[in-house]
Amino acid sequence: MILAILLIIVTLQVVRYEQGPVTIPMSGLHVQRNRIVDENGLPVILRGVTIDEQCDDSYFSNLQRFDEADMAELVQVWHVNVIRVPILPDLWQSCSNYFQNILDPIVNLGSKYRVYVLLGWHAHGNPITGQVEHPSWGNQYPYHGNPYNPNMTLATSFWNATADRYKNDPWVIYSIWNEPAYITWTNWRPIAEQLVGVVRSHNPNSLILVPGVSWAYDLRGAYNDPVNRTNIVYETHVYPMFDVVKGPWDQYFGYLATYHPVFVGEWGFHPGDPDPELNGTVDNFGKLLVTYMARNNMSWTAFCWSTWWLPSMLNSSSQPTDYGQFVQNVLITGTVANQTSQSSTA
């Protein structure tokens, strides 16, 4: 009898090993003062990457479909504990079976590999007036002219469906809007509360990120006029020159971290880029920001784990760029010590 029991145990262990990581229930996260904590009240710092936009379309299938091999690499090689999944309104509308073919597999991989999955509605602009930028590539296949569509009805429909679908998955986190723009905080806050309310109607305990205005960078309004909802994390996006073009880090989002958790949902740099907002290096931007985020207990997802979406962490051979290697080293070691730029154009 004892021998039979041991044989069963060994067999189960072999099966589990062959199938990869065992699915184990993950703790839901919540806010405690200015920290993100787990179900035991222990502080959690989320660090990871944003992955490519996804769509069930031959264009994307051949280019950047995220699969289990990608998740395994991010967990085992890059050591992420969160991935951020951008969902462009245009692709959400036009790609068939988006849940079944795109989001469900990624959410399930999050559970299997014990990684938090941050679902972000990748809308830009002003949801009241509809004002948004119209990039030239937005008129090219597979897009349909308005990839960042700020339509509020569409956003509400998306969050109703998404929050209901994943309401029993505590490892799923929600970011209600990518980059509000052409709008003041006073006008944005009620909109944010409305979208948070949509998620809360299905999932009252979920962790929800609310971005600042001015392309998510500016969180000054939240100091004296915070979002009137619980379990809220404030999100900012930080790129080179933002402190010069828009304002200093301390003033625009750092000070807020004293009172509320702040998540840097996007950051990155691309040496030599003609756009000064992306043109930065390990030394004049990467090290400074990573040190700043650590000092203020900020969680983050670097942008972008991609071969083409700038600033890219991967080159055309899917190997880390100089920027990507910097991010990988920080994720593995937790420090910027002894890291130097290997190339100005990698």
N, C-alpha and C positions, 0 to 999 in steps of 0.2 A: 504493500500500500504506500509506504513512504517513498519507495523508488518510483512508483507511478506518479505521485504528486510532484516529485522533483523533475521528472521528465516533462510534465505539463508546464511547469514553471519555466524550464529551459526553452521549451518550444515557444511559449509566449514571448520570451525575451528575444528569441531569434526573429520571430515574426515582426515584433515591434522595431527591431533594428533594421530589418529589410525595408520596412515601410517608411523609415525616416522618423523624424521627431514625433513623439506621441502627443496627441491633442490633450492639453490640460487646461481646465477652466482658468481664465485670466481675471485678475482683480479689476473691477471698475475703478476709475479714478475720480477724485473730486477735489474741490478747492478748500483749503484750510488757510485762512488769512492770505498771505501772498505766496503760497506754495501749492503745487500739485502733490497730492498724497494718494497712497493706495488705501485699500479697505482697512488696514491696520493703523492708518495715520502716519505711515512712514513716508518721508519726502521722496518724490520721484522726479528725476530729470530725464526728459525724453530727448534723444538725439538721433537724427537719421537724415534721410534724403527725400526730396521730391522726385518721383519717377515721371517718365514721359506721359503725355496725354495718350489716352487709350480709345480705341474704337474698333468695332467688329466690321472691318472693311479691309479689302485686299491691300490697300495702301499702307495701312497701319500694321496689318498682319505680317507683311514682309519686312517692315521697318523696325517696329518697337513693341510688339506685343509682350507684355510682362508675364512671365511664367514661373514655374517652381524653381527652375535653375537660377533665375534672377534672384528670387527670394532667398534661396540657399546661399548664393554668393554674398548678398547684402548682410545676411546674418552671420555666416561663418567667416567671411573674409573682411567685411567692412564693420561688423559688430554693431549694426543699428539695432535700436529697440522700437523704432517707429518708422513707418513710411507714409509719405503724404501723396495722396492720389488726386491730381487735378482733373476735374470733370468740366470740360468746356460746354457751355449751354448749346452751342451749335451742334457739337457731336452728340450730345445727349438727345437732341431732337431728331437727328438724322441717322444715327446708327441703330440698327435693329437689335432688339433683345439685349439692351445694355446691361441690365441686371444679370441675366443668366450668363451672358458671354464675357462680360468684363468685370463687374464689381463683385459678384458672388465668388468667383475663383480667387480674387485677391483677398477678400475678407476671410475666406476659408483658410488661405495660406497664412494669414495673420494669426489665426488660432493655432494652426499646426506648428508654426515656428515661434510662437509666443512673441509676436511683434504687434504693437498697436498700429492700427490702420486709421489714418486721418483722411477722411473724405472731405474734399474742398470743392465747393461750387465756384468754378473759375470765371465768374462774371466780373466785369469791370464797370466803372462809370457810376452814373446817377440813376437809381431805380425810380425816382420821382419824375424826372424830366426825360429820361431815356438817353441823355447825352453820354457818348462813349467814343473812344478812338476807333478808327476804321483802318486797320493795317492793310497794306496793298495785297498781302498774301491771303487775306480773308476772302478774296473773290476767286481764289484758285482752288481747284479740287484738292482735298475733299471738303472744303469749307463752302459756306453759302452766303458770304458777304458780311456776317456779323458774328464772329466767333465768340465774342465776350458778351453777348446779348444781356443787357441789364433789365430785361422785362421782369417785373415783380410777380406777375401771374405765373410765369414759367418757373421762377425760383420757388414759389410757394408750392407748386405742383411737384417739383422735384423733391423738396424736403418732406412733404407729406408722404410720398411713396418711399423715400429712402429711410427716413426715421422709423416708419412702420416696419419695413423689411428687416432692419437690423436692431430692432428694439430689445432683443434678447442676447445681443452680442456685446458684452461690456468692453471688449477691446477696440470697439469702433468709436472714434472721436469725430466730431463734426466741426467744420469751419464754414460758416454760413455764407460767406461772400469773399471773393479773392481780394479785389482792390477797389474799394469805393473811391470815386474821384468826381470832381466837379460838384462837390457837395460839402456842406459844413457838418461838423460833428453834431450840432444842434438838430439838424434835419436828418442826419444819418441814424442817431441813437434810437428814435422811435421805430425806424424801419428795421434796425437790428433786433430790437425787442420783439417785433412782430415775427421775424423769421425764427428767432429763438423759441418763441411760443409755439410755432408750428412743430418744431422738433420735440419740444417738451410735451406736446399733446399726445405723442406716441411713446416717448421715452423720457420720463420725468427725472431720471438720474444721470443722464449722459453728460459728459464733459463737452462744452461748446466753446469754440473760439470766435471772438468778435474782433474784426480788424479795425484799424484806425482809418482815417480819411487820408487824402493826398496819396493815393496808391498804397494804402495800408500803413504808410510810415508814421503818420501823425496821430498820436494818442493823447495829445494834450487835453482834449476835451473831457476825457474820462476821469481826469483828476477830480474835478468838481461836479461833474455830471455823469456819473457812472451808469452803466446799463443796469436797469432795475430788474435783474433776474439773478438767480443763484447759480452756483457752479460754473461761473464764467471765467475764461482765460482771455486776456487781450492779446491780439496778434499784430505784429509789426513786420514789415519787409524792409531789409536794409541792404543797400548796395553802395559801392564807392561813389563819393561825391554827394550822397544824400545829405550828409551833415553840412556840406557847403551850400548845396542848391536849396535844401529845404530847412535845415536847422540842426543844431547839435543833438547828439544821442541822448545826453542827460535830460535835456528839456523836452524832447519829442516822445521819448518812451522810457528812458532809464529811470527817471524819477518815479514813474508809476509802479515800477517793480518793487518799490518799498511797501506798497499797499495792496497790490494785486499781482497774481502771476502773469508774466509776460512771455509769450511764445514767439520766437523769431521764425515765422513760417517760411520766409525766403531770405536767403543771403547768398552771395557768391561774387566772383570777380572773373574777368576775362582780360588777361594782360594784352595791351596793345589795341583794345577795341576802340573804334572811332567814337563810340558813345561814351562820354566821360562818366556816365553813371555806372558803367560796367568796367571801365578801364582801371584795374587795380592789380596788386601783386600780393604774394604771401606776406611780404614784409610791411607794405604800407597800408594794408587793409585786413588781410586774413588773420594774422596774429593779433592785431589790435582788437578786432571784433570778437574773436573766440575768447580772448582773455576777459573782455568786457562782459560777455554773456555769462561766463563762469562766475565772475565776481558778483553778478546780480541774480544768480540762480535761475537763469533763463533756459528753457527748453528750446530746441531748434530743429529745423529741417533745412539742409542746404539745397540749393537749386543749381543745376538739375542733373540727376543721374541719367544722362542722355548722351548720344553721340552727335546731336545736332541742335538741340534746344539750348540757347545760350543763357547764362554761361554754362558750358558743358563740362561734366566731370569725366567724360569718356571721349577718347579720340575715335577715329573711323574704324580702328581695329578693336574697339571696346576695351582698350587699356586706359588706365587713369591718365588724364592730363596732369600738368603741374598742379593745377587747382584741385583736381580730383584726388591726387596723391596726398595733398595737404589735408583735405577733408577725411580721407581714409585714415591717415595717421592720427588725427585728432580723435576720431571715433574709437580707434584701437587703444591709444595711450591716455586719452583724456587730457592731453597737454599740448602746448605749442613749443615746448622746450626743444632746442637744437634743430628745429625745422627751418630750412632755407629754401628759397626758390631755385628750382633746377633749370628752369628755362623761362624766358619772357614771352614765348609764343606757343608753348605746348598746348 
